[in-house]
Amino acid sequence: MFNTLTEYATWFVTQAPWLVLALFALPFGLLARFARIYPRPQTVIMLSIPFVLGVLAIVIPATVAASSSQTRLVSVFAVFLVAILDGVIAFAVLLDLLFLPAKKAFTVTRDMQRAASIAVPHPVELTIEYRGYWPAFLRVKDDTPEGTKMSPEEHVVRLSSNKRWQGSHTISAGQRGPYELESVYVNVRSRLGFWQKNIVIPCRSTLHVYPDMRQLAEYAILARSNRLSLIGVRRTRKIGQDSDFERLRDYTLDDNYKFIDWRTTARRNKLTVKDFQSDQSQRVVFMLDCGRMMTNTYNGLSLVDYGLNSLLMLSHVALTQGDSVGLVCFSDKVDRYVPPRSGKSQMNQLLHAGFDRFPRLIESRFDSAFLHLSSHLRKRSLVVLITSIIDQVNADQITAYLGNLQQRHLPLLVLLRDHRIFDAADNPALDPDVLYRSAAAASILTWREQVLHRLRMQGVLVVDAFPDQMTSPMINEYLKAKAKHLL
């Protein structure tokens, strides 16, 4: 390969820096590849000191010495000192490598509740047990699934031998559904600080993120204080009277005088009336469309999210009234089915059945959904279909199936509006592009109103509302149906 010794010497001089660099980096690469051990910045600084001193030991004597013999003597002495320093630094760095704790010295446990609410910080507690022989300096970070945030993101910990550390943080998810927390990540540094090691400790936990249920507590408070009108729920005049006593409450201007409890009024020195509840248990079944017509979003939430929040609110109201509630989630097939039942435990069943349902870009099969409903639901019920319409094909399917359903059950169609279409129709301008867009939006809304009129003529109850304003109209329509004994 080389013809003369000169060529070999020339090649060696030109390639020597790269060979030295490769030999210098090889141990670090092997440690990083197989043991996940990395040098810290101070390690690089410490190992670069001998290189700088070696250069100075050669350059400085040649510039300050008076003769070549003196230069050689000073250079040899400087190189000897540098070699000693090299040995001391290398020994310290290698010795510090032995002080890195092993993975088996750590035991990690995670303690948290399995259920959380969307966008609400959920407390998590980590416990680390350390069984090493010398103190450990750690940076601990919990697993962060996609779509979640941790606060704080990591913990800085110093642990003595055979000690335990407990720390807490919060996790918040911006989307409902199941999340898997699989590991805890620990970065541990050596005692002198030259090395650091990344340790992945398996610690599997499952977190189910449900819709925020604070609206249910708000409804319960307003119901007990007779202030449901603040959230748009209207009192409905009942045909006939129900006979089962429910509770006593303060008198309001809309109450009938004959329901005043005069004995309690005299005792409290405040007008008090009796509330009565219906003595019949009825059934409410929700049909939640999870197909392509529900993929539209508003304020970061899909139409399925708004529909799920509203049906859970109405389910709470219906279960409080003593009714039975069921749920059908469908897209190209029936994804989930919860048979109608009453009782407080049914609320948990509905929550668990719908929390991981998301809209998909596939065509909804209304025929499969209504066939499943007819085969599993024999008794007359209030069937609430939550969906949206985009074209005439979907509108014809909904009209046909709800019209046939009306012979056995009481159908209620909850149709979700699109803010963008209504905004375009309500804001025309002289600009031709804007004007044409407004005319197209108005045409869509006219067609939409014709579809709703045809459904009402068939005896179908209809709620037409924006997704963020649909809860109160749904509750009002349900209360109206109960008051008129339509079931």
Sequence and secondary structure as in RCSB ss.txt:
>XXXX:A:sequence
MFNTLTEYATWFVTQAPWLVLALFALPFGLLARFARIYPRPQTVIMLSIPFVLGVLAIVIPATVAASSSQTRLVS
VFAVFLVAILDGVIAFAVLLDLLFLPAKKAFTVTRDMQRAASIAVPHPVELTIEYRGYWPAFLRVKDDTPEGTKM
SPEEHVVRLSSNKRWQGSHTISAGQRGPYELESVYVNVRSRLGFWQKNIVIPCRSTLHVYPDMRQLAEYAILARS
NRLSLIGVRRTRKIGQDSDFERLRDYTLDDNYKFIDWRTTARRNKLTVKDFQSDQSQRVVFMLDCGRMMTNTYNG
LSLVDYGLNSLLMLSHVALTQGDSVGLVCFSDKVDRYVPPRSGKSQMNQLLHAGFDRFPRLIESRFDSAFLHLSS
HLRKRSLVVLITSIIDQVNADQITAYLGNLQQRHLPLLVLLRDHRIFDAADNPALDPDVLYRSAAAASILTWREQ
VLHRLRMQGVLVVDAFPDQMTSPMINEYLKAKAKHLL
>XXXX:A:secstr
  SSHHHHHHHHHHHHHHHHHHHHHHHHHHHHHHH EEE HHHHHHHHHHHHHHHHHHHHHHHH SSHHHHHHHH
HHHHHHHHHHHHHHHHHHHHHHTTS  GGGEEEEEE  SEEETTS EEEEEEEEE  SS EEEEEEE   TTEEE
ESS EEEEE TTEEEEEEEEEEESS EEEEEEEEEEEEE SSSSEEEEEEEEEEEEEEEE  THHHHHHHHHHHT
T GGGGT      SS   EEEEEEE  TTS GGGB HHHHHHHTS EEEEEE SS  EEEEEEE SGGG  EETT
EEHHHHHHHHHHHHHHHHHHTT EEEEEEESSSEEEEEEEE STHHHHHHHHHHTT    SS   HHHHHHHHHH
H  S  EEEEEE   SHHHHHHHHHHHHHHTTTSEEEEEEE  HHHHHHHH   SSHHHHHHHHHHHHHHHHHHH
HHHHHHHTT EEEEE GGG HHHHHHHHHHHHHTT  
